[in-house]
């Protein structure tokens, strides 16, 4: 289910951001967008091919929530509360 490239990019970004106390959904959304955007500028196509939409704090992939649910179900990621 869903875009495997989006799943892989989420897991990669989350693993690289493990020690970042400010990492959360907003930062994930921004990193996903800028990763896709930079790849598009440099190579002519985005990494994930996802469509983004506008949120209050920046763009997010349309299929982010179903993809995160699938990753949690697959035990590929865990959501952690940060203080």
N, C-alpha and C positions, 0 to 999 in steps of 0.2 A: 504494500500500500504506500502511495506517495512517491515522492521524488528521492531516490537513493542519494543523489548528489547533495541535496539539501540536508538529509540525515547525516551524511558523512561530514559536511561542513559544520553542522551544529556540534557534533561530537568532537571534532577537531578544535573548534573555538572554545568549547567548554573545557576541554582538557588543558588547553594553553592558558585558560583564565582561572584555573582552580584556586590559585593563591590570591587572586584579585578580590579584595573585600567589597569592591564597588561593582562587581560583575552581577548582572541580573538580566531580566528580559529586555529592558530598554537597550542596554549595552549590547546584548546579543543581537537584537534587531539591527542596530547601527553597524555592527561588525559584519553581519551577513550582507547588508545593503552595500557597504563600501567594498567588500570583497568582490561581490558580483559586478559592481560599477567599475572598479579598477580593472578587472579582468576584461570587461567589455571594451574599455578604452584601449587597453594594450593589445588585445587579441581579436577583437571584433565579436566576441560572444561571452555571455556571463558564465559563471561556474555552474550555477544551479538551474538557470532558465526559468526561475520563479517570477511570477508577477507580484509586484509590491503595491501596497496601498498606504495612504497617508493616515498616520495616527498623530495624536497631540504632541508626542515627543520625538517624532521622526517616522520614517518608513518601516514597514514590516512585510514579510512575505505573506501572501494571502493564506497559504496552507501551513502557517507556522503552528497553530494550535493542534490540528490533527497530526502533524508530524511529531510534535513534542509528546503527544499522548502515545503515539506508536512507539517512539523511542523509550518511553517509560515502561510500556507493556513488554518491550523486548529486553528490558533491564540494561539498556545501553547508556542511559543517563539517570541521574537522581536529582530531584529538586531539593535544594538545601536552603533552609531559612538562615539568613545572615542578620546579625544584630547591628 
